[in-house]
């Protein structure tokens, strides 16, 4: 049975990943960034399933763009964020 779709989901990002996200202008990102807080594991961001699903799509698209423009560090960070989002969303849907 899927988890409560309205409950917030938490993703942990690194400082470098957060800095990159802060530079991007995705429609679903601002209120997710507003939840940022430091934890022992890294920086926690929270959002609803729909917001994080939308963010995953935007991040994956931006990663592809960075890859085409040969920006390896940005590609690496974006791929990491996209993978984390996809993993946490898949777990949330179970």
VOGU-177706 format. One record per atom (N, C-alpha, C, O): residue number from 1; residue in three letters; atom name; x, y, z. Coordinates in steps of 0.02 Angstrom, whole numbers. Layout:
REM VOGU-177706
[pt NUM; "ala"; "CA"; [X; Y; Z]]
...
//
This chain:
REM VOGU-177706
[pt 1; "unk"; "N"; [42; -59; 0]]
[pt 1; "unk"; "CA"; [0; 0; 0]]
[pt 1; "unk"; "C"; [45; 62; 0]]
[pt 1; "unk"; "O"; [91; 67; 41]]
[pt 2; "unk"; "N"; [32; 111; -44]]
[pt 2; "unk"; "CA"; [74; 170; -48]]
[pt 2; "unk"; "C"; [70; 212; 16]]
[pt 2; "unk"; "O"; [21; 211; 52]]
[pt 3; "unk"; "N"; [124; 248; 27]]
[pt 3; "unk"; "CA"; [126; 294; 85]]
[pt 3; "unk"; "C"; [79; 351; 73]]
[pt 3; "unk"; "O"; [55; 362; 17]]
[pt 4; "unk"; "N"; [66; 389; 126]]
[pt 4; "unk"; "CA"; [22; 448; 121]]
[pt 4; "unk"; "C"; [53; 499; 73]]
[pt 4; "unk"; "O"; [106; 526; 86]]
[pt 5; "unk"; "N"; [19; 512; 17]]
[pt 5; "unk"; "CA"; [45; 555; -35]]
[pt 5; "unk"; "C"; [50; 629; -13]]
[pt 5; "unk"; "O"; [87; 667; -43]]
[pt 6; "unk"; "N"; [12; 648; 38]]
[pt 6; "unk"; "CA"; [15; 717; 61]]
[pt 6; "unk"; "C"; [68; 729; 113]]
[pt 6; "unk"; "O"; [84; 787; 129]]
[pt 7; "unk"; "N"; [97; 675; 141]]
[pt 7; "unk"; "CA"; [148; 682; 192]]
[pt 7; "unk"; "C"; [213; 706; 161]]
[pt 7; "unk"; "O"; [230; 686; 105]]
[pt 8; "unk"; "N"; [250; 748; 196]]
[pt 8; "unk"; "CA"; [314; 772; 168]]
[pt 8; "unk"; "C"; [365; 714; 163]]
[pt 8; "unk"; "O"; [366; 669; 205]]
[pt 9; "unk"; "N"; [405; 718; 112]]
[pt 9; "unk"; "CA"; [459; 670; 101]]
[pt 9; "unk"; "C"; [525; 708; 109]]
[pt 9; "unk"; "O"; [530; 765; 87]]
[pt 10; "unk"; "N"; [573; 677; 140]]
[pt 10; "unk"; "CA"; [638; 710; 152]]
[pt 10; "unk"; "C"; [691; 679; 108]]
[pt 10; "unk"; "O"; [695; 618; 101]]
[pt 11; "unk"; "N"; [732; 722; 78]]
[pt 11; "unk"; "CA"; [791; 701; 41]]
[pt 11; "unk"; "C"; [851; 736; 72]]
[pt 11; "unk"; "O"; [846; 794; 93]]
[pt 12; "unk"; "N"; [907; 701; 76]]
[pt 12; "unk"; "CA"; [968; 730; 104]]
[pt 12; "unk"; "C"; [1015; 746; 47]]
[pt 12; "unk"; "O"; [1030; 703; 6]]
[pt 13; "unk"; "N"; [1039; 808; 45]]
[pt 13; "unk"; "CA"; [1086; 829; -7]]
[pt 13; "unk"; "C"; [1150; 856; 26]]
[pt 13; "unk"; "O"; [1151; 873; 85]]
[pt 14; "unk"; "N"; [1202; 860; -14]]
[pt 14; "unk"; "CA"; [1265; 889; 10]]
[pt 14; "unk"; "C"; [1261; 965; 3]]
[pt 14; "unk"; "O"; [1216; 992; -29]]
[pt 15; "unk"; "N"; [1310; 999; 32]]
[pt 15; "unk"; "CA"; [1314; 1072; 26]]
[pt 15; "unk"; "C"; [1323; 1092; -47]]
[pt 15; "unk"; "O"; [1293; 1140; -70]]
[pt 16; "unk"; "N"; [1364; 1054; -84]]
[pt 16; "unk"; "CA"; [1376; 1070; -155]]
[pt 16; "unk"; "C"; [1312; 1060; -196]]
[pt 16; "unk"; "O"; [1297; 1100; -241]]
[pt 17; "unk"; "N"; [1274; 1007; -180]]
[pt 17; "unk"; "CA"; [1211; 995; -215]]
[pt 17; "unk"; "C"; [1160; 1051; -200]]
[pt 17; "unk"; "O"; [1125; 1074; -244]]
[pt 18; "unk"; "N"; [1157; 1071; -137]]
[pt 18; "unk"; "CA"; [1112; 1125; -118]]
[pt 18; "unk"; "C"; [1130; 1190; -154]]
[pt 18; "unk"; "O"; [1086; 1225; -179]]
[pt 19; "unk"; "N"; [1194; 1206; -157]]
[pt 19; "unk"; "CA"; [1217; 1267; -191]]
[pt 19; "unk"; "C"; [1196; 1266; -264]]
[pt 19; "unk"; "O"; [1173; 1317; -290]]
[pt 20; "unk"; "N"; [1203; 1209; -297]]
[pt 20; "unk"; "CA"; [1183; 1203; -367]]
[pt 20; "unk"; "C"; [1108; 1211; -374]]
[pt 20; "unk"; "O"; [1085; 1247; -418]]
[pt 21; "unk"; "N"; [1069; 1178; -331]]
[pt 21; "unk"; "CA"; [996; 1185; -334]]
[pt 21; "unk"; "C"; [974; 1258; -324]]
[pt 21; "unk"; "O"; [927; 1281; -357]]
[pt 22; "unk"; "N"; [1009; 1293; -280]]
[pt 22; "unk"; "CA"; [991; 1363; -268]]
[pt 22; "unk"; "C"; [1002; 1407; -329]]
[pt 22; "unk"; "O"; [971; 1459; -336]]
[pt 23; "unk"; "N"; [1046; 1386; -374]]
[pt 23; "unk"; "CA"; [1060; 1425; -435]]
[pt 23; "unk"; "C"; [1010; 1411; -491]]
[pt 23; "unk"; "O"; [1005; 1450; -538]]
[pt 24; "unk"; "N"; [973; 1357; -485]]
[pt 24; "unk"; "CA"; [926; 1337; -537]]
[pt 24; "unk"; "C"; [858; 1369; -524]]
[pt 24; "unk"; "O"; [840; 1385; -467]]
[pt 25; "unk"; "N"; [820; 1378; -577]]
[pt 25; "unk"; "CA"; [755; 1412; -571]]
[pt 25; "unk"; "C"; [699; 1366; -593]]
[pt 25; "unk"; "O"; [667; 1378; -644]]
[pt 26; "unk"; "N"; [689; 1312; -556]]
[pt 26; "unk"; "CA"; [636; 1265; -572]]
[pt 26; "unk"; "C"; [572; 1286; -536]]
[pt 26; "unk"; "O"; [575; 1308; -478]]
[pt 27; "unk"; "N"; [514; 1280; -568]]
[pt 27; "unk"; "CA"; [451; 1302; -539]]
[pt 27; "unk"; "C"; [435; 1270; -471]]
[pt 27; "unk"; "O"; [403; 1301; -429]]
[pt 28; "unk"; "N"; [456; 1208; -461]]
[pt 28; "unk"; "CA"; [437; 1171; -400]]
[pt 28; "unk"; "C"; [489; 1178; -345]]
[pt 28; "unk"; "O"; [481; 1146; -292]]
[pt 29; "unk"; "N"; [541; 1217; -355]]
[pt 29; "unk"; "CA"; [599; 1214; -311]]
[pt 29; "unk"; "C"; [598; 1262; -251]]
[pt 29; "unk"; "O"; [623; 1243; -198]]
[pt 30; "unk"; "N"; [571; 1321; -258]]
[pt 30; "unk"; "CA"; [578; 1371; -205]]
[pt 30; "unk"; "C"; [551; 1350; -137]]
[pt 30; "unk"; "O"; [585; 1359; -87]]
[pt 31; "unk"; "N"; [491; 1322; -135]]
[pt 31; "unk"; "CA"; [465; 1302; -70]]
[pt 31; "unk"; "C"; [501; 1240; -42]]
[pt 31; "unk"; "O"; [501; 1230; 19]]
[pt 32; "unk"; "N"; [530; 1199; -86]]
[pt 32; "unk"; "CA"; [571; 1142; -62]]
[pt 32; "unk"; "C"; [635; 1169; -31]]
[pt 32; "unk"; "O"; [656; 1147; 23]]
[pt 33; "unk"; "N"; [667; 1218; -64]]
[pt 33; "unk"; "CA"; [728; 1248; -36]]
[pt 33; "unk"; "C"; [715; 1283; 30]]
[pt 33; "unk"; "O"; [759; 1286; 73]]
[pt 34; "unk"; "N"; [655; 1310; 38]]
[pt 34; "unk"; "CA"; [639; 1345; 100]]
[pt 34; "unk"; "C"; [638; 1299; 160]]
[pt 34; "unk"; "O"; [640; 1322; 217]]
[pt 35; "unk"; "N"; [635; 1234; 149]]
[pt 35; "unk"; "CA"; [634; 1186; 204]]
[pt 35; "unk"; "C"; [704; 1163; 226]]
[pt 35; "unk"; "O"; [711; 1126; 274]]
[pt 36; "unk"; "N"; [756; 1186; 191]]
[pt 36; "unk"; "CA"; [824; 1162; 203]]
[pt 36; "unk"; "C"; [845; 1172; 275]]
[pt 36; "unk"; "O"; [839; 1226; 304]]
[pt 37; "unk"; "N"; [871; 1117; 304]]
[pt 37; "unk"; "CA"; [900; 1121; 371]]
[pt 37; "unk"; "C"; [955; 1068; 378]]
[pt 37; "unk"; "O"; [950; 1013; 350]]
[pt 38; "unk"; "N"; [1006; 1086; 416]]
[pt 38; "unk"; "CA"; [1064; 1043; 426]]
[pt 38; "unk"; "C"; [1046; 984; 470]]
[pt 38; "unk"; "O"; [1012; 992; 521]]
[pt 39; "unk"; "N"; [1070; 924; 452]]
[pt 39; "unk"; "CA"; [1064; 864; 493]]
[pt 39; "unk"; "C"; [1133; 832; 498]]
[pt 39; "unk"; "O"; [1180; 856; 466]]
[pt 40; "unk"; "N"; [1138; 780; 536]]
[pt 40; "unk"; "CA"; [1202; 744; 541]]
[pt 40; "unk"; "C"; [1222; 713; 474]]
[pt 40; "unk"; "O"; [1281; 707; 459]]
[pt 41; "unk"; "N"; [1172; 694; 434]]
[pt 41; "unk"; "CA"; [1185; 661; 370]]
[pt 41; "unk"; "C"; [1199; 710; 313]]
[pt 41; "unk"; "O"; [1230; 691; 263]]
[pt 42; "unk"; "N"; [1178; 772; 320]]
[pt 42; "unk"; "CA"; [1186; 822; 267]]
[pt 42; "unk"; "C"; [1132; 874; 274]]
[pt 42; "unk"; "O"; [1110; 890; 330]]
[pt 43; "unk"; "N"; [1110; 901; 219]]
[pt 43; "unk"; "CA"; [1058; 953; 220]]
[pt 43; "unk"; "C"; [992; 921; 198]]
[pt 43; "unk"; "O"; [987; 893; 144]]
[pt 44; "unk"; "N"; [943; 925; 241]]
[pt 44; "unk"; "CA"; [877; 895; 227]]
[pt 44; "unk"; "C"; [833; 945; 191]]
[pt 44; "unk"; "O"; [829; 1004; 208]]
[pt 45; "unk"; "N"; [799; 920; 139]]
[pt 45; "unk"; "CA"; [749; 958; 102]]
[pt 45; "unk"; "C"; [684; 917; 105]]
[pt 45; "unk"; "O"; [686; 856; 100]]
[pt 46; "unk"; "N"; [628; 951; 112]]
[pt 46; "unk"; "CA"; [564; 916; 116]]
[pt 46; "unk"; "C"; [516; 942; 63]]
[pt 46; "unk"; "O"; [518; 1000; 44]]
[pt 47; "unk"; "N"; [474; 896; 39]]
[pt 47; "unk"; "CA"; [422; 915; -9]]
[pt 47; "unk"; "C"; [372; 860; -15]]
[pt 47; "unk"; "O"; [383; 803; 6]]
[pt 48; "unk"; "N"; [315; 877; -45]]
[pt 48; "unk"; "CA"; [265; 826; -60]]
[pt 48; "unk"; "C"; [288; 783; -118]]
[pt 48; "unk"; "O"; [332; 803; -156]]
[pt 49; "unk"; "N"; [259; 725; -123]]
[pt 49; "unk"; "CA"; [277; 678; -176]]
[pt 49; "unk"; "C"; [274; 711; -245]]
[pt 49; "unk"; "O"; [320; 704; -286]]
[pt 50; "unk"; "N"; [219; 747; -259]]
[pt 50; "unk"; "CA"; [211; 779; -324]]
[pt 50; "unk"; "C"; [265; 830; -338]]
[pt 50; "unk"; "O"; [290; 835; -394]]
[pt 51; "unk"; "N"; [284; 869; -287]]
[pt 51; "unk"; "CA"; [337; 919; -296]]
[pt 51; "unk"; "C"; [404; 887; -310]]
[pt 51; "unk"; "O"; [441; 908; -354]]
[pt 52; "unk"; "N"; [420; 834; -272]]
[pt 52; "unk"; "CA"; [485; 801; -281]]
[pt 52; "unk"; "C"; [486; 763; -347]]
[pt 52; "unk"; "O"; [539; 757; -378]]
[pt 53; "unk"; "N"; [429; 736; -369]]
[pt 53; "unk"; "CA"; [425; 702; -433]]
[pt 53; "unk"; "C"; [438; 752; -490]]
[pt 53; "unk"; "O"; [475; 738; -536]]
[pt 54; "unk"; "N"; [408; 811; -485]]
[pt 54; "unk"; "CA"; [419; 863; -534]]
[pt 54; "unk"; "C"; [492; 885; -533]]
[pt 54; "unk"; "O"; [523; 894; -585]]
[pt 55; "unk"; "N"; [520; 894; -473]]
[pt 55; "unk"; "CA"; [589; 914; -466]]
[pt 55; "unk"; "C"; [636; 862; -497]]
[pt 55; "unk"; "O"; [685; 880; -530]]
[pt 56; "unk"; "N"; [621; 798; -488]]
[pt 56; "unk"; "CA"; [662; 745; -517]]
[pt 56; "unk"; "C"; [665; 752; -593]]
[pt 56; "unk"; "O"; [719; 743; -622]]
[pt 57; "unk"; "N"; [609; 767; -624]]
[pt 57; "unk"; "CA"; [608; 776; -697]]
[pt 57; "unk"; "C"; [650; 836; -719]]
[pt 57; "unk"; "O"; [688; 832; -767]]
[pt 58; "unk"; "N"; [642; 891; -684]]
[pt 58; "unk"; "CA"; [681; 951; -700]]
[pt 58; "unk"; "C"; [756; 939; -691]]
[pt 58; "unk"; "O"; [796; 958; -733]]
[pt 59; "unk"; "N"; [774; 906; -636]]
[pt 59; "unk"; "CA"; [845; 893; -622]]
[pt 59; "unk"; "C"; [874; 846; -675]]
[pt 59; "unk"; "O"; [930; 857; -698]]
[pt 60; "unk"; "N"; [838; 793; -693]]
[pt 60; "unk"; "CA"; [862; 747; -744]]
[pt 60; "unk"; "C"; [872; 783; -811]]
[pt 60; "unk"; "O"; [922; 772; -845]]
[pt 61; "unk"; "N"; [826; 826; -829]]
[pt 61; "unk"; "CA"; [833; 865; -890]]
[pt 61; "unk"; "C"; [893; 911; -888]]
[pt 61; "unk"; "O"; [930; 917; -937]]
[pt 62; "unk"; "N"; [903; 943; -831]]
[pt 62; "unk"; "CA"; [961; 988; -824]]
[pt 62; "unk"; "C"; [1026; 949; -825]]
[pt 62; "unk"; "O"; [1076; 973; -851]]
[pt 63; "unk"; "N"; [1026; 888; -798]]
[pt 63; "unk"; "CA"; [1085; 845; -800]]
[pt 63; "unk"; "C"; [1103; 828; -872]]
[pt 63; "unk"; "O"; [1161; 829; -891]]
[pt 64; "unk"; "N"; [1052; 812; -912]]
[pt 64; "unk"; "CA"; [1065; 797; -983]]
[pt 64; "unk"; "C"; [1093; 858; -1019]]
[pt 64; "unk"; "O"; [1138; 852; -1060]]
[pt 65; "unk"; "N"; [1067; 917; -1003]]
[pt 65; "unk"; "CA"; [1092; 979; -1033]]
[pt 65; "unk"; "C"; [1165; 991; -1013]]
[pt 65; "unk"; "O"; [1206; 1008; -1055]]
[pt 66; "unk"; "N"; [1180; 981; -949]]
[pt 66; "unk"; "CA"; [1249; 990; -925]]
[pt 66; "unk"; "C"; [1296; 940; -958]]
[pt 66; "unk"; "O"; [1353; 957; -975]]
[pt 67; "unk"; "N"; [1272; 878; -968]]
[pt 67; "unk"; "CA"; [1313; 827; -1000]]
[pt 67; "unk"; "C"; [1329; 846; -1072]]
[pt 67; "unk"; "O"; [1386; 840; -1095]]
[pt 68; "unk"; "N"; [1278; 871; -1108]]
[pt 68; "unk"; "CA"; [1289; 891; -1179]]
[pt 68; "unk"; "C"; [1337; 950; -1183]]
[pt 68; "unk"; "O"; [1374; 956; -1233]]
[pt 69; "unk"; "N"; [1338; 992; -1133]]
[pt 69; "unk"; "CA"; [1381; 1051; -1134]]
[pt 69; "unk"; "C"; [1447; 1039; -1097]]
[pt 69; "unk"; "O"; [1484; 1086; -1082]]
[pt 70; "unk"; "N"; [1461; 977; -1084]]
[pt 70; "unk"; "CA"; [1525; 956; -1055]]
[pt 70; "unk"; "C"; [1542; 991; -989]]
[pt 70; "unk"; "O"; [1596; 1020; -981]]
[pt 71; "unk"; "N"; [1494; 989; -944]]
[pt 71; "unk"; "CA"; [1505; 1016; -876]]
[pt 71; "unk"; "C"; [1503; 957; -828]]
[pt 71; "unk"; "O"; [1452; 944; -797]]
[pt 72; "unk"; "N"; [1560; 922; -822]]
[pt 72; "unk"; "CA"; [1561; 858; -785]]
[pt 72; "unk"; "C"; [1543; 864; -710]]
[pt 72; "unk"; "O"; [1506; 822; -684]]
[pt 73; "unk"; "N"; [1567; 915; -676]]
[pt 73; "unk"; "CA"; [1552; 921; -605]]
[pt 73; "unk"; "C"; [1477; 934; -594]]
[pt 73; "unk"; "O"; [1446; 904; -550]]
[pt 74; "unk"; "N"; [1448; 978; -634]]
[pt 74; "unk"; "CA"; [1377; 993; -629]]
[pt 74; "unk"; "C"; [1336; 931; -647]]
[pt 74; "unk"; "O"; [1286; 916; -614]]
[pt 75; "unk"; "N"; [1358; 895; -699]]
[pt 75; "unk"; "CA"; [1323; 833; -718]]
[pt 75; "unk"; "C"; [1324; 783; -661]]
[pt 75; "unk"; "O"; [1273; 752; -646]]
[pt 76; "unk"; "N"; [1382; 775; -629]]
[pt 76; "unk"; "CA"; [1388; 728; -573]]
[pt 76; "unk"; "C"; [1341; 746; -516]]
[pt 76; "unk"; "O"; [1307; 703; -489]]
[pt 77; "unk"; "N"; [1339; 809; -498]]
[pt 77; "unk"; "CA"; [1295; 832; -443]]
[pt 77; "unk"; "C"; [1222; 822; -461]]
[pt 77; "unk"; "O"; [1183; 798; -420]]
[pt 78; "unk"; "N"; [1203; 841; -521]]
[pt 78; "unk"; "CA"; [1134; 835; -542]]
[pt 78; "unk"; "C"; [1113; 761; -547]]
[pt 78; "unk"; "O"; [1057; 744; -528]]
[pt 79; "unk"; "N"; [1157; 719; -573]]
[pt 79; "unk"; "CA"; [1142; 647; -575]]
[pt 79; "unk"; "C"; [1132; 619; -505]]
[pt 79; "unk"; "O"; [1087; 578; -494]]
[pt 80; "unk"; "N"; [1173; 641; -459]]
[pt 80; "unk"; "CA"; [1166; 618; -389]]
[pt 80; "unk"; "C"; [1099; 639; -359]]
[pt 80; "unk"; "O"; [1066; 599; -327]]
[pt 81; "unk"; "N"; [1080; 701; -371]]
[pt 81; "unk"; "CA"; [1016; 726; -345]]
[pt 81; "unk"; "C"; [958; 687; -377]]
[pt 81; "unk"; "O"; [912; 665; -343]]
[pt 82; "unk"; "N"; [961; 679; -443]]
[pt 82; "unk"; "CA"; [908; 643; -479]]
[pt 82; "unk"; "C"; [902; 571; -454]]
[pt 82; "unk"; "O"; [846; 546; -443]]
[pt 83; "unk"; "N"; [958; 538; -444]]
[pt 83; "unk"; "CA"; [957; 469; -419]]
[pt 83; "unk"; "C"; [926; 466; -349]]
[pt 83; "unk"; "O"; [885; 422; -335]]
[pt 84; "unk"; "N"; [945; 512; -306]]
[pt 84; "unk"; "CA"; [917; 513; -239]]
[pt 84; "unk"; "C"; [841; 525; -240]]
[pt 84; "unk"; "O"; [803; 492; -205]]
[pt 85; "unk"; "N"; [820; 572; -282]]
[pt 85; "unk"; "CA"; [749; 587; -287]]
[pt 85; "unk"; "C"; [710; 526; -312]]
[pt 85; "unk"; "O"; [658; 508; -285]]
[pt 86; "unk"; "N"; [736; 493; -364]]
[pt 86; "unk"; "CA"; [703; 434; -391]]
[pt 86; "unk"; "C"; [699; 378; -340]]
[pt 86; "unk"; "O"; [648; 345; -334]]
[pt 87; "unk"; "N"; [754; 367; -303]]
[pt 87; "unk"; "CA"; [755; 315; -252]]
[pt 87; "unk"; "C"; [704; 329; -196]]
[pt 87; "unk"; "O"; [667; 284; -177]]
[pt 88; "unk"; "N"; [703; 390; -171]]
[pt 88; "unk"; "CA"; [658; 406; -115]]
[pt 88; "unk"; "C"; [585; 404; -138]]
[pt 88; "unk"; "O"; [541; 384; -100]]
[pt 89; "unk"; "N"; [572; 426; -199]]
[pt 89; "unk"; "CA"; [504; 424; -225]]
[pt 89; "unk"; "C"; [481; 352; -237]]
[pt 89; "unk"; "O"; [423; 335; -224]]
[pt 90; "unk"; "N"; [525; 310; -262]]
[pt 90; "unk"; "CA"; [508; 239; -272]]
[pt 90; "unk"; "C"; [492; 206; -205]]
[pt 90; "unk"; "O"; [444; 167; -201]]
[pt 91; "unk"; "N"; [531; 221; -154]]
[pt 91; "unk"; "CA"; [519; 193; -88]]
[pt 91; "unk"; "C"; [453; 219; -60]]
[pt 91; "unk"; "O"; [416; 182; -26]]
[pt 92; "unk"; "N"; [438; 281; -73]]
[pt 92; "unk"; "CA"; [376; 312; -48]]
[pt 92; "unk"; "C"; [314; 281; -80]]
[pt 92; "unk"; "O"; [261; 277; -49]]
[pt 93; "unk"; "N"; [320; 259; -143]]
[pt 93; "unk"; "CA"; [263; 230; -179]]
[pt 93; "unk"; "C"; [248; 159; -158]]
[pt 93; "unk"; "O"; [193; 134; -172]]
[pt 94; "unk"; "N"; [294; 127; -124]]
[pt 94; "unk"; "CA"; [284; 57; -103]]
[pt 94; "unk"; "C"; [233; 51; -49]]
[pt 94; "unk"; "O"; [218; -4; -26]]
//
